Amino acid sequence: MRTYAIVGTGALGGFYGAKLQRAGLDVHFLLNSDYQHVKQSGLVIESIDGDFTLPSVNAYDRAERMPACDVVVICLKTTHNRLLPNILPTLVKPNSVILVLQNGLGTEAEIAQILPHHSVVGGLCFICSNKVAPGRIHHLDYGEIKLGAYADGYQAMPITPMMAEIAADFRAADVAISPCADLLLARWQKLVWNIPYNGLSVVLDATTDRLMADPHTSALVAQLMHEVKLAAGAYDRDISEEFIHQMLAYTLKMTPYRTSMKIDYDAGKPLEIAAMFGTPLQFARDRGVELPLIGMLYQQLQFLNAATERRRENSTVDRV
């Protein structure tokens, strides 16, 4: 039986890790602010697929106290990736696989630099899930994961036996999962949704249903999606018009959702701007492609993020 380390027990790590443990797998959770609560009370999952509680979990507040595991699942926000060089080496065995469940582009390359002799797999999570209280996860909709093996330069890679085994574990935990041979295409496909909805939800102070209900913002969402399609095409990855229509249709049907970036912004936390906007923009520029709408959204988010940072700093000074 494979062992799993969940690095970051929030909306994603808490949900998927809890489902893996409920399926009988050996799962170890790294936590930060709610460590004491989860250590004492476990995890509560409120889900459209059925609520459940894990009264006892393997909870840790420091990575060096955790056992080395077969699969290390990175669920941290990318704004905390600076911590990974200290965390990851303590959690891996010689044959461990690193599964990166993070938004944006380029994160697998960062992990591969930290652990150059380990396999890195990217995971794209199509899910609406929020951490609503310490140790309490609210799963609103969807939940599928798409897996792809990382290779230098994001070249397409065959589906490996270990990927198939990880997929089998998630399916046993009642999580829909599909391995793919082209991680870069999968990353661009996820950005088709993430860039417009995460960015506009912050800039326009709106949930997904409000963005789709207004003809002006729904048109802007589609225009941003087409800029992602343009960037992907510069890397010979085709995103079809059908896929874009599908993402729009999914969002129309989904439960009204406050995106992860909007939740972070409302809480005064740093935003995942670099991985979700900055790196894709740089990827496009490296191929001579400009993305003016995404670029404008990136600059607006930078402005708002800097203002939030100043408020955090002033609040710290006031408390001192």
C-alpha positions, -999 to 999 in steps of 0.1 A, spaced: 0 0 0 14 34 -11 19 61 15 8 97 8 22 130 22 -2 159 18 18 192 18 -8 218 25 -41 207 40 -65 233 26 -93 232 1 -75 207 -21 -52 188 2 -78 184 29 -104 172 5 -83 147 -16 -62 136 13 -93 129 34 -108 108 6 -76 88 2 -76 81 40 -113 71 40 -104 46 12 -79 29 35 -47 45 23 -19 56 47 -20 94 45 0 120 64 -10 157 65 13 187 69 -6 217 84 0 252 95 -25 274 113 -51 247 121 -26 220 131 -38 218 168 -75 217 158 -70 189 132 -46 170 155 -73 169 182 -105 168 161 -96 155 127 -111 166 93 -147 173 84 -157 172 47 -190 187 36 -194 175 0 -221 173 -27 -210 137 -30 -218 131 7 -205 145 40 -180 125 61 -157 130 91 -123 116 99 -120 120 137 -84 110 137 -57 118 111 -19 117 109 -13 155 115 21 173 116 32 209 120 67 202 107 78 183 77 108 167 95 84 149 118 67 132 90 77 98 75 91 97 40 63 87 17 58 71 -17 38 100 -31 43 136 -20 13 157 -30 20 194 -31 -12 214 -24 3 246 -11 -5 279 -27 22 288 -52 29 319 -30 44 295 -5 67 276 -29 97 293 -13 92 268 15 96 237 -6 134 234 -8 133 228 30 102 207 31 105 182 2 139 166 8 127 153 42 96 137 27 110 116 -1 123 81 -6 146 73 -35 117 63 -56 91 87 -44 69 106 -69 60 143 -65 24 151 -74 19 188 -80 -17 199 -74 -12 236 -79 -26 263 -102 -6 280 -129 23 272 -151 59 263 -144 56 248 -110 67 213 -120 100 228 -134 106 244 -99 101 211 -82 123 192 -106 151 216 -98 147 209 -61 145 171 -66 162 164 -99 163 126 -94 127 122 -86 97 118 -109 74 148 -110 38 146 -121 15 175 -126 -22 173 -115 -49 197 -128 -78 198 -104 -112 208 -118 -130 214 -85 -149 239 -65 -138 235 -29 -131 259 -1 -117 256 35 -144 273 55 -130 268 90 -101 250 107 -102 213 96 -135 219 77 -136 216 39 -167 225 18 -167 207 -16 -193 225 -38 -189 209 -73 -168 188 -96 -136 172 -84 -118 155 -114 -80 155 -116 -60 152 -149 -25 138 -145 6 143 -167 42 134 -162 67 163 -163 98 163 -185 123 191 -192 107 217 -214 72 202 -209 77 177 -237 49 151 -241 55 120 -221 39 85 -220 17 75 -191 39 57 -167 30 27 -145 33 48 -114 8 73 -128 -16 45 -134 -11 32 -99 -17 67 -84 -48 70 -106 -61 37 -93 -56 49 -57 -77 80 -64 -104 61 -82 -106 38 -52 -112 69 -31 -141 79 -54 -121 106 -72 -124 109 -110 -90 110 -125 -75 107 -160 -38 103 -169 -27 122 -200 4 122 -222 7 160 -226 10 179 -194 17 213 -211 -16 210 -230 -34 201 -198 -18 232 -181 -30 255 -208 -64 240 -207 -67 246 -170 -56 282 -176 -85 287 -200 -107 287 -169 -83 299 -142 -71 331 -159 -105 348 -166 -125 336 -136 -98 340 -109 -86 373 -123 -119 389 -130 -135 377 -97 -109 399 -79 -108 429 -102 -146 430 -105 -155 417 -70 -178 390 -85 -186 353 -82 -187 331 -113 -224 333 -117 -223 371 -118 -195 371 -143 -216 348 -166 -249 366 -161 -237 399 -175 -232 400 -213 -202 423 -210 -183 403 -185 -192 369 -201 -179 383 -235 -147 394 -217 -143 359 -202 -145 344 -237 -120 369 -250 -95 360 -223 -100 323 -230 -91 329 -266 -59 346 -256 -50 315 -237 -58 295 -268 -34 318 -287 -6 312 -263 -11 275 -263 -10 275 -301 25 291 -300 36 259 -283 18 237 -309 -9 228 -284 -44 231 -299 -72 242 -277 -104 238 -297 -133 261 -298 -154 232 -285 -133 231 -254 -138 268 -248 -176 265 -252 -175 235 -228 -157 256 -201 -183 284 -205 -211 259 -203 -197 242 -173 -194 275 -155 -230 284 -163 -241 252 -147 -219 251 -117 -228 262 -82 -221 300 -78 -185 300 -68 -161 325 -52 -128 316 -67 -97 307 -47 -80 339 -57 -110 359 -46 -111 341 -13 -74 349 -8 -79 386 -18 -109 390 6 -88 374 34 -59 398 27 -35 370 16 -9 372 -12 -24 362 -46 -10 335 -70 -4 361 -97 31 349 -108 22 312 -115 -13 320 -129 -5 351 -150 31 361 -150 46 328 -161 20 322 -189 26 357 -202 63 351 -202 58 317 -220 38 335 -247 64 363 -250 92 337 -254 73 327 -286 67 362 -298 31 363 -287 15 392 -268 -16 388 -247 -29 423 -242 -61 415 -221 -43 390 -199 -14 415 -195 -38 442 -184 -55 419 -159 -21 409 -146 -12 446 -140 -45 453 -123 -40 423 -100 -4 434 -92 -18 468 -82 -45 453 -59 -20 428 -44 5 455 -36 -22 476 -19 -32 445 2 5 440 11 8 476 23 -23 471 45 -8 440 60 25 458 67 6 488 83 -15 464 104 17 447 117 33 481 126 1 491 144 1 459 165 38 464 174 
